[in-house]
Amino acid sequence: MALINENFSNLKENYLFIDIAKKIKAYRQANPDKELIRMGIGDVTRPLAPAVVEAMKKGADEMGHRETFRGYEDSGRGYGFLRNAVSGYYKTMGADIDPDEILISDGAKSDCGNIVDIFGSGNTVLITDPAYPVYVDSNVMSGKEIIYASSNEGNGFAAIPDENVKSDIIYLCSPNNPTGSVYTKEQLKKWVDYAISQKAIIIFDSAYEAFIRDKDLPRSIFTIEGARKCAIEISSLSKTAGFTGTRCGYTVIPKELEAYKSNGEAVNVFKIWCRRQGSKFNGVSYPVQCAAAAVFTPEGQAQTHADIDYYMENAAIMTETCDELGIKYTGGKNSPYIWLKCPNNMESWEFFDYLLNEIQVVGTPGEGFGPNGKGWFRLTAFGTRENTIEAMNRLKKLLK
Ligand code: MLT
């Protein structure tokens, strides 16, 4: 008799964005003549940068010639040329990361979920509330105990550690999805000190680092003293370079990072993760890694930054609208997400339905990211300029 992993019955019935997709489909079927503007899931709309496309084509071409064809990549950790490029990128952020500490992945979502495999079931996992649903779901699937750190209006949706709370694995995301808040160096240092005092490991999701404009805000946890002793960083090119449909990211595990057996014996985390990946992952395709490496060239950086500028101009249009309407929000300044308080004391799903039915604008109900998202709502700046302006005009008309 095949026994199912019963932890799955503790999950919500659907992944948040699947629920939203279902609602949109039903609305479309009932209203085929209405033009929807999608500002829900954080999916990009700008095409890949020309330098990236060129490199991907060249990589594909090489795969078609006997002399340059490549089969399995030896290590499955990513080609040296890409790991070197990522290491160079870290230098520009002020972090010294050896290329050997970088592992190429197919995006942040996979590694944020899969990393759970290497941590024992006895861990207490601390997740900020609200949070990207992958952190909660993947730990529920593996039956780990989850506790929450409250991100709320009072702390600017940037939870700070409580020394009296015991935890072993900590998920942080900055710039935060969904709230757009960004930790300062001082705040991140508090988390690093807390993690070290607990012998805990921080899983730091930096998928939105490229949207940080303020030079004083940290773009990597490895710019914080002590982080090498307690952190893993997971990042992605999905939003940085429009790779949502191309798939490539990277994970940094410092060689000295340790976790423990129940008898207290220290174990090297990098080795265990590589052992896990060796059995379950054969790496990212060669043409995609070529494309990813092009992101870090001067040409690629200039082109992808222009796309980020475009999204941040969208974000400015959105925050100006919120200011005009007197709507409270976080994010939008160093982040592509605007996290706003639902007007007129509406609930998140109520506001979702209201915007969908009245002005055909789709956002994401804050409650979908955790209980603290109740009464809040997330909009993304990843749309086209035309749609962003149109959506904001519709919103002004509706709420004024
Ligand atoms: C989001 O909308 O929260 C993200 O785009 C989803 C993802 O990247 O997996």
Residues whose N, C-alpha, C, O or C-beta is under 5 A from the ligand:
A	BS01	MLT	G40 I41 G42 D43 K109
